[in-house]
Amino acid sequence: MVTALSGDQPPVVMSHKDLHFIHDFGYIQTTSTDILKNFIQTEAVSSKPFSLFDLSNVGLFGAETQQNKVAPSVAASRPIMSSRGEQGGKNEIFVDVIERLSVVIGSNGVLMKSDIQGEIRIKCFLPTCSEMRIGLNEELNIGKSQLKGYSSAVRVDECRFHQAVKLDEFDTFRILKVCPSQGEQTVMQYQLCDELPCAPPFQLFPSVEKDYVNRVLIFLKLRCDLPPKSTALNVSITVPVPKGSVSMSQELSSPDQTAELQPKNKALLWEIPRFPGGAQLSALFKVDVPGISSASLLEVGPVSMSFELPKQTCTGLQIRFLRLSPTQTGLSQRWVRYVTHSDSYTIRI
C-alpha cells in the first residue's frame, strides 16, 4: 500500500503492521514521517526506471526486477539433515577386510621384501544386536609353528584383537564373537612379513637409454597379474628423472591414460584409472635434459606405484559367514567388502 503524505514529502510504502500503529478504530492518529520512521525496520530500496538505453540495470536474463533484491527466506537456508539417525536409518552392518601392501622388487623382477598389514573393521547401523559371530577361514594359521602343511592354508605372523572380542571359539573354529555398538570399530589386526602368498599384482619391464638430441628415452611395459575378472583402480606410476629435465613428450597405449612431467619433484607421473587383470600397457616417455651425460641415466628410478585392488586380499583371508544374534526382526542387510591398498610398492630399474 502506498500512502501520499501532505506537502512535498515523498510517498512512503506502508505495510499492514505499520498501519496498525497509526490507526485507532479507523481514525488516523498521525502522518508525520518522523514518527513513522520509528516503525520501519528495513532499509529502503529505490527502484530505477528501466530504459533501453541504460544497460547498467540489465542482467544475464534481462532487466533486473524487484525479485532480484529479495533476500532468501530463513527456511530455505537451513541445512538438510542427512544423518542416518535423523532419517530413521537402515538395518545394515558392514564388515571390511582391508590390507595394505608394501613390497620391493629388484631390477631382475625378483621379490626382495614384502609386508602386509591388515585389519577387520565393522560399521554397525543396527538398532539392536546383542552378539555378532564372524567366521574366518577354517585353515587360518597364526605363526609358522602352527602351519599344518595344507596347500590352501592362510597364514599370518601375528594378530591382535579388540578388547571386546570374545575368543572362546577362535582357536577351534576361527570364530570371532563381538557385541557391536553403533558406529565403527576395528575388531582384528594382523600382519604377514617377508612372504607374499600370491604373485605381486604388477610386473614392470623398463628400458632407459639416451638418444643423440639430449633426450632420455624411458620405455615402460606394465603387466597386471591379477585374475582376469579383477581390476586395479587408480593406478599411479612415479618415475624419478634426471635433474634439469625441462619438458617431456609421451606415447601412451590407450587414450584413458595420462602423463605429466613434474619438474619440482624431478619425476614423471603416469596415471591409469582402470587396469584389468591380465592386461598389459606400455608407455614411451621422451624427456628433454639439456647437457645430458651418461651419468644422468643413473638418476632414473626407482619406480614407485600406488593403486587400489577392490575385492582382493593378498593373504587370502576371507569371511566365511556373518551371523547376528538375536535374529533381526526387520529386513537387515549384511555387507562384506575386501580391498587392498598399496602402502609402498617399489620397483628398481
C-alpha positions as CSV (number, residue, x, y, z in Angstrom):
1,M,0.0,0.0,0.0
2,V,1.3,3.5,-0.9
3,T,0.2,6.5,1.2
4,A,0.7,10.0,-0.1
5,L,1.6,12.5,2.6
6,S,0.9,16.2,2.6
7,G,3.4,18.8,1.4
8,D,6.5,18.0,-0.6
9,Q,7.2,14.8,1.3
10,P,7.8,11.7,-0.8
11,P,5.4,8.8,-0.8
12,V,6.0,6.1,1.9
13,V,5.4,2.4,1.3
14,M,3.2,1.2,4.2
15,S,2.6,-2.3,5.4
16,H,-0.3,-3.7,7.4
17,K,1.9,-3.7,10.5
18,D,2.7,0.0,10.1
19,L,-1.0,0.9,9.6
20,H,-1.7,-0.9,12.9
21,F,0.4,1.7,14.8
22,I,-1.1,4.8,13.2
23,H,-4.8,3.8,13.1
24,D,-7.1,3.7,16.1
25,F,-10.6,2.3,15.5
26,G,-10.4,3.5,11.8
27,Y,-9.2,7.1,12.7
28,I,-5.7,8.2,11.5
29,Q,-3.7,9.3,14.5
30,T,-0.6,10.7,12.8
31,T,1.0,11.1,9.3
32,S,4.3,12.5,10.5
33,T,7.3,10.9,8.7
34,D,9.5,11.4,11.8
35,I,7.1,9.2,13.8
36,L,6.6,6.7,11.0
37,K,10.4,6.1,10.7
38,N,10.4,4.5,14.1
39,F,8.2,1.7,12.9
40,I,10.0,0.9,9.6
41,Q,12.8,-1.6,10.4
42,T,14.1,-2.4,6.9
43,E,16.3,-0.5,4.6
44,A,14.6,1.4,1.8
45,V,15.2,0.2,-1.8
46,S,14.8,2.7,-4.5
47,S,13.9,1.3,-7.9
48,K,15.3,2.9,-11.0
49,P,13.1,3.3,-14.1
50,F,14.0,0.9,-16.9
51,S,15.5,2.3,-20.0
52,L,16.5,0.6,-23.2
53,F,19.4,3.0,-23.5
54,D,20.7,2.2,-20.0
55,L,22.3,-1.2,-19.9
56,S,23.6,-0.9,-16.3
57,N,20.4,-2.5,-15.0
58,V,20.3,-5.4,-17.5
59,G,21.3,-8.7,-16.0
60,L,22.2,-12.0,-17.6
61,F,18.5,-12.9,-18.2
62,G,17.2,-9.4,-18.9
63,A,16.3,-6.4,-16.8
64,E,16.6,-6.6,-13.1
65,T,13.4,-6.8,-11.2
66,Q,12.4,-6.2,-7.6
67,Q,12.6,-10.0,-7.1
68,N,16.4,-9.9,-7.6
69,K,16.7,-7.9,-4.4
70,V,14.6,-10.1,-2.2
71,A,16.7,-12.0,0.4
72,P,16.2,-15.7,0.7
73,S,14.0,-17.0,3.4
74,V,15.4,-18.5,6.6
75,A,13.8,-21.8,5.9
76,A,15.5,-22.2,2.5
77,S,18.9,-21.6,4.0
78,R,18.6,-24.3,6.7
79,P,21.0,-27.3,6.3
80,I,19.5,-30.6,5.2
81,M,19.7,-33.2,8.0
82,S,21.2,-36.3,6.4
83,S,22.5,-38.4,9.2
84,R,21.1,-41.9,9.5
85,G,19.7,-41.4,12.9
86,E,17.6,-38.5,11.8
87,Q,16.3,-40.3,8.7
88,G,15.4,-43.4,10.6
89,G,18.4,-45.3,9.4
90,K,18.8,-48.7,7.8
91,N,19.4,-52.1,9.4
92,E,22.8,-52.5,7.9
93,I,26.2,-53.8,9.0
94,F,29.4,-53.7,7.1
95,V,32.5,-55.9,7.6
96,D,35.5,-54.6,5.8
97,V,38.7,-56.6,5.3
98,I,41.4,-54.0,4.5
99,E,45.0,-54.8,3.7
100,R,48.0,-52.5,3.0
101,L,50.7,-54.0,0.8
102,S,54.4,-53.0,0.9
103,V,56.9,-54.6,-1.5
104,V,60.3,-54.1,-3.0
105,I,61.0,-55.7,-6.4
106,G,64.6,-55.9,-7.8
107,S,65.6,-54.9,-11.2
108,N,65.6,-58.6,-12.2
109,G,61.9,-58.9,-11.2
110,V,62.6,-60.9,-8.0
111,L,60.6,-60.1,-4.9
112,M,63.1,-58.7,-2.3
113,K,60.9,-57.6,0.5
114,S,57.2,-57.8,1.4
115,D,54.9,-56.8,4.2
116,I,51.1,-56.9,4.6
117,Q,49.2,-55.0,7.3
118,G,45.6,-56.0,7.6
119,E,42.5,-55.3,9.7
120,I,38.9,-56.4,10.0
121,R,36.7,-53.4,10.6
122,I,32.9,-53.3,11.2
123,K,30.5,-50.5,10.8
124,C,27.2,-51.2,12.5
125,F,23.9,-49.4,11.9
126,L,21.7,-51.9,13.6
127,P,19.2,-50.6,16.2
128,T,19.8,-53.7,18.4
129,C,22.3,-56.5,18.2
130,S,23.4,-58.4,21.3
131,E,26.1,-60.5,19.5
132,M,27.7,-61.0,16.1
133,R,29.7,-64.0,15.1
134,I,32.3,-63.6,12.3
135,G,33.6,-66.8,10.8
136,L,37.1,-66.7,9.3
137,N,39.0,-69.3,7.2
138,E,39.0,-72.6,9.0
139,E,42.6,-73.2,7.8
140,L,43.8,-69.9,9.1
141,N,47.2,-70.4,10.8
142,I,48.9,-67.9,13.1
143,G,52.7,-68.1,13.2
144,K,55.0,-70.5,11.4
145,S,54.8,-73.1,14.2
146,Q,51.1,-73.7,13.5
147,L,51.5,-74.3,9.8
148,K,49.8,-77.6,9.1
149,G,51.1,-78.2,5.6
150,Y,47.8,-77.5,3.7
151,S,48.4,-76.1,0.3
152,S,45.4,-73.8,0.7
153,A,46.2,-72.7,4.2
154,V,46.1,-69.0,5.1
155,R,48.8,-67.8,7.4
156,V,49.6,-64.6,9.3
157,D,52.6,-63.9,11.6
158,E,50.6,-62.3,14.4
159,C,47.2,-60.8,15.1
160,R,45.7,-58.5,17.7
161,F,42.0,-58.3,18.8
162,H,39.8,-55.6,20.2
163,Q,39.2,-55.9,23.9
164,A,35.5,-56.5,23.3
165,V,36.1,-59.6,21.1
166,K,35.4,-63.0,22.7
167,L,37.9,-65.7,21.6
168,D,36.4,-68.8,23.2
169,E,35.6,-70.2,19.7
170,F,38.6,-68.8,17.8
171,D,41.2,-71.4,18.5
172,T,39.0,-74.3,17.4
173,F,36.6,-72.9,14.9
174,R,38.2,-69.5,13.9
175,I,35.1,-67.6,15.0
176,L,35.1,-64.1,16.4
177,K,32.3,-63.0,18.7
178,V,31.6,-59.4,19.4
179,C,28.8,-57.2,20.6
180,P,28.9,-54.4,18.1
181,S,28.0,-50.8,19.1
182,Q,26.6,-48.2,16.8
183,G,29.4,-46.8,14.6
184,E,32.8,-48.1,13.5
185,Q,35.4,-50.3,15.3
186,T,38.4,-52.4,14.4
187,V,37.9,-56.0,15.8
188,M,41.2,-57.6,14.5
189,Q,44.6,-56.5,13.2
190,Y,47.1,-58.9,11.6
191,Q,50.5,-58.8,9.9
192,L,52.5,-61.0,7.5
193,C,56.1,-60.2,6.8
194,D,58.7,-61.4,4.3
195,E,56.2,-63.6,2.5
196,L,53.7,-62.9,-0.3
197,P,51.2,-65.8,-0.7
198,C,50.2,-64.6,-4.2
199,A,52.2,-63.2,-7.1
200,P,52.9,-59.4,-6.9
201,P,50.0,-57.6,-8.6
202,F,52.2,-55.8,-11.1
203,Q,55.4,-56.5,-13.0
204,L,57.3,-53.8,-14.8
205,F,59.7,-54.2,-17.7
206,P,61.6,-50.9,-18.1
207,S,64.2,-49.7,-20.6
208,V,66.2,-46.5,-20.3
209,E,68.6,-45.1,-22.9
210,K,69.9,-41.8,-24.2
211,D,69.5,-40.6,-27.8
212,Y,71.5,-38.1,-29.8
213,V,69.4,-35.0,-29.1
214,N,69.8,-34.6,-25.4
215,R,66.8,-36.7,-24.5
216,V,66.3,-39.6,-22.2
217,L,64.0,-42.3,-23.6
218,I,62.1,-44.2,-20.9
219,F,60.1,-47.2,-22.1
220,L,57.8,-48.9,-19.6
221,K,55.8,-52.0,-20.1
222,L,53.5,-52.7,-17.2
223,R,51.6,-56.0,-16.7
224,C,48.8,-56.6,-14.3
225,D,49.0,-60.1,-12.8
226,L,45.6,-60.1,-11.2
227,P,42.9,-62.7,-12.2
228,P,41.2,-61.8,-15.5
229,K,37.9,-60.8,-13.8
230,S,39.7,-58.4,-11.4
231,T,40.5,-54.8,-11.9
232,A,43.0,-52.4,-10.3
233,L,41.8,-48.9,-9.8
234,N,43.6,-45.5,-9.6
235,V,47.0,-46.9,-10.7
236,S,49.7,-44.2,-10.4
237,I,53.4,-44.7,-11.5
238,T,56.0,-42.2,-10.5
239,V,59.5,-42.3,-12.1
240,P,62.3,-40.0,-10.9
241,V,64.0,-38.3,-13.8
242,P,67.4,-36.5,-14.1
243,K,67.7,-33.1,-12.6
244,G,67.4,-30.3,-15.2
245,S,64.6,-32.0,-17.1
246,V,62.7,-29.3,-18.8
247,S,60.0,-30.9,-21.0
248,M,58.6,-34.3,-22.0
249,S,56.6,-35.9,-24.7
250,Q,54.8,-39.3,-24.4
251,E,53.3,-42.1,-26.4
252,L,50.6,-44.0,-24.4
253,S,49.0,-47.2,-25.3
254,S,45.4,-46.2,-24.5
255,P,43.5,-42.8,-24.5
256,D,42.3,-43.0,-20.9
257,Q,45.9,-42.8,-19.6
258,T,47.5,-39.5,-18.7
259,A,51.1,-38.5,-18.0
260,E,52.9,-35.3,-17.0
261,L,56.4,-34.1,-16.1
262,Q,56.7,-32.6,-12.6
263,P,60.0,-30.6,-12.6
264,K,59.7,-29.6,-9.0
265,N,59.6,-33.2,-7.9
266,K,62.1,-34.3,-10.6
267,A,59.7,-37.1,-11.6
268,L,57.2,-38.0,-14.3
269,L,53.7,-39.2,-13.3
270,W,51.8,-41.9,-15.3
271,E,48.2,-42.5,-14.3
272,I,45.9,-45.3,-15.3
273,P,42.3,-45.1,-13.9
274,R,41.4,-48.8,-14.6
275,F,43.8,-51.7,-15.2
276,P,42.1,-55.1,-15.9
277,G,43.7,-58.2,-14.7
278,G,45.9,-60.0,-17.3
279,A,46.2,-56.8,-19.4
280,Q,49.5,-55.2,-20.4
281,L,50.0,-51.5,-21.0
282,S,53.0,-49.6,-22.3
283,A,54.3,-46.0,-22.5
284,L,57.2,-44.2,-24.1
285,F,58.5,-41.0,-22.5
286,K,60.9,-38.7,-24.2
287,V,62.4,-36.4,-21.5
288,D,64.4,-33.3,-22.7
289,V,67.5,-32.9,-20.5
290,P,70.0,-30.1,-21.6
291,G,73.6,-31.1,-21.1
292,I,72.8,-34.8,-20.6
293,S,75.5,-37.2,-19.8
294,S,75.8,-41.0,-19.3
295,A,75.6,-40.4,-15.5
296,S,72.2,-38.8,-15.9
297,L,70.7,-42.2,-16.7
298,L,71.6,-43.4,-13.2
299,E,69.1,-40.8,-11.9
300,V,66.2,-42.6,-13.4
301,G,64.3,-44.7,-10.9
302,P,63.4,-46.5,-8.8
303,V,59.7,-46.6,-9.8
304,S,57.1,-46.3,-7.1
305,M,53.4,-47.3,-7.6
306,S,50.1,-46.6,-5.8
307,F,46.9,-48.5,-6.5
308,E,43.7,-50.0,-5.1
309,L,42.6,-53.6,-5.5
310,P,38.9,-54.0,-4.8
311,K,37.6,-57.5,-3.9
312,Q,41.1,-58.7,-3.3
313,T,43.2,-59.7,-0.3
314,C,46.8,-60.7,-0.7
315,T,46.8,-63.0,2.4
316,G,43.7,-64.9,1.2
317,L,41.8,-64.1,4.5
318,Q,38.1,-64.5,3.9
319,I,34.9,-64.1,5.9
320,R,33.0,-67.5,5.9
321,F,29.8,-66.3,7.5
322,L,28.3,-63.4,9.4
323,R,25.6,-64.2,11.9
324,L,23.6,-61.9,14.2
325,S,22.0,-62.8,17.5
326,P,19.2,-62.4,18.1
327,T,17.8,-62.7,14.6
328,Q,16.8,-59.2,13.4
329,T,13.0,-58.9,13.1
330,G,13.2,-56.3,10.2
331,L,15.0,-56.5,6.9
332,S,18.7,-56.3,7.8
333,Q,21.5,-56.2,5.2
334,R,24.9,-57.6,5.8
335,W,27.8,-56.5,3.6
336,V,31.3,-58.0,3.4
337,R,33.9,-56.0,1.4
338,Y,37.6,-56.7,0.6
339,V,40.1,-54.1,-0.6
340,T,43.9,-53.9,-0.8
341,H,45.8,-50.6,-0.9
342,S,49.4,-50.1,-1.8
343,D,51.4,-48.7,1.1
344,S,54.8,-48.8,-0.6
345,Y,55.3,-50.5,-3.9
346,T,58.8,-50.0,-5.2
347,I,60.4,-51.5,-8.4
348,R,64.1,-51.0,-9.0
349,I,65.3,-50.3,-12.5
